[in-house]
Amino acid sequence: MTIARSRKHIQTFYDTKDIGQFPIRRMPISHRRPISKATQISLEDIFKQLTSLNMVVYAPMSYIFPSAMEKYEDLFDTVVNNNSRFKQVDREKSLQSLMTVNLLKRLESSVHSFRLTLNVLTDKIENALKQIASFEQKQLNDDFILDDYSENEFDDDEYIGKTLKINLKDMDIISWRTSLVLDLDIVNELLSVVNPITPEYDDKLQHLKEQIIQKIHQPINKDNKKIIIFTAFADTADYLYQQLSGDLLARFGIHSAKITGSNNLSTIKTQPNSKHTYDMQGLLTLFSPISKQKADIFPNESSEIDILIATDCISEGQNLQDCDYLINFDIHWNPVRIIQRFGRIDRIGSPNSEIQLVNYWPDISLDEYINLRERVENRMIIVDMTSTGDDNVLTAKSNDIAYRKEQLQRLQTEVLDLEETNAGVSITDLGLNDFRMDLLNYMEHNPELARLPNGLHTVVPAMPQLGLHAGVIFTLKSRAFSAEQMNQNRLYPYYLVYIQQDGTIVYDYTKAKHLLDLARLACRDKSIPIPTAYEPFNRKTKDGREMKRYSELLDTVIENIRNVKAEKDIDSLFNGLNTTALIYDIQSLSDFELISFIVIEDAV
């Protein structure tokens, strides 16, 4: 079992003097570049054209005659939960919206990737029109074969296609052909705009070149020229490698590499005295020779790689801290992915004193960007909601626009830690396994724990330098159960809240990860009472007989839980497909059991 630990976790709970420190994070640099200075076309202009695309080449079921529909529903519809049916017609509508989202993502990535996808779409539409024409002339068979989509068209692994056959005699081919021609006209119009944008007129590409050259001449750490450039799409990675690698080698003697998982290249063609090229791990070793121990693995290789262009196939599990500069050429819609990318160089024991994150954002304001994405994605969500009783059957994702907006806003001015992107606890956020193992181990050696009554407390000394200030960490358990609350509180039905003696809430129940860390820090390896902590507590409470102050603090905690839940309930009305509003209401302390509380006392 592997336990991932974040920068904050290590800095707070581990002694790092023997293994070194984390590098200093510089404030992120944000760039917004137009598609091209040679044209006046904007992202918003192209988006308007994209939304007028109906993508009917992916929706032939919508053109089947009503008299023939039942036959195809029996063939293609899918039975989902509760024996309800997910209709192929609705699946195609979702696919139409997915393709619009895909085009938008590729436009955000690079004009090259966008152009390639438009060409694929053109081929599909023209092929469908040819099949219709051939059918009318009786030159081919009657079946239209729908190849839903190629796996290359998406950057996510969750979308898979299959081949469906529809007899053209069962279709209103006149209406379908009219709609296909309308779509083809829009695609051709878009191509007429982007085709003239060759690399020399690609403003984003040219700006990236300038940033690389500037970093070569003005490294942020002595003699360090290394840069990682991340992109979500292999097409964009291919394009950047093609446009950058040769020029950088010729002008500066700098080697580049491209890693996309299946197609990896470098300007270091082969291994010394061999015809063998380097695989992915070999290329990463040449890029980060200290962390990857190049001297031991490739002792005869004198060259190194300084520019690494990669997709997210290396965004996790790689130590590349020889590098001090990371560029996100496109912004992944999931903020966690951006943090994981930066984690490749933000590592303890880095030889660099400082590291830099650079983000290329779409050339519009964040609010415009969020609204634009929301309008596209909501079309798909509405289709899923109307076609099935399940939550977004096609993607199984909630519409968390507000959450993503908040995180993307912060990413423009700061580097977030992984736990800051998730209010609850997840396996990627150090998970519950670490805590669960502690608990199981303790219960194994202390079986009497299961027989102890609720409401017990302990007193531990404050440690302000580690975030433990005088106050109380209360553990409560809800008397009622509501499965929907698990979306807000991953420890549900338990609630942890940390409150200071003055009534200030340090962490509410949504910060379960921080609370578990602090509770463990306060109590772990402490098996006997600590006089410097419990003696002042006993004096204040007269040996526990006067607990009025702690009752008041508990009332404040209950009020905080109510308020936070109310805010989350309101958010759920607008941000998700499932709402927690009106499902379960908290009234008072009587809605909870007091399991335990940890008093944190200023030691004497």
Secondary structure, DSSP 8 states (H G I E B T S, - for coil): ------HHHHHHHS--TTT----EE---EEEE--S-SSS---HHHHHHHHHT---GGG-GGGGB-HHHHHHHHHHH-EE-GGG-EE-HHHHHHHHHHHHHHHHHHHHHH-HHHHHHHHHHHHHHHHHHHHHHHHHHTT-S-SEEEEE---GGG-SSTT----EEEEEGGGB-HHHHHHHHHHHHHHHHHHHHHHTT--GGG-HHHHHHHHHHHHHHHS-SSTT---EEEE-S-HHHHHHHHHHHHHHHHHHH---EEEE-SS--EESS-S-TTSS----HHHHHHHHSTTTTTHHHH-TT------EEEE-GGGSSS---TT--EEEESS--SSHHHHHHHHTTT--TT-S-SEEEEEEEE-SS-HHHHHHHHHHHHHHHHHHHHHH-SSS-TTT-----HHHHHHHHHHHTTS---GGGG-SS--TTTTTTHHHHHHHHHHHHH-GGGGGS-TTEEEEEE-BGGGTB-SEEEEEEEESS--GGGGGT-TTTTEEEEEEETTS-EEE-TT-HHHHHHHHHHHHTT--S--HHHHHHHHHHHTTTT--HHHHHHHHHHHHHHHHHHHHHHHHHHHH-SS--TTT----SGGGEEEEEEEEEE---
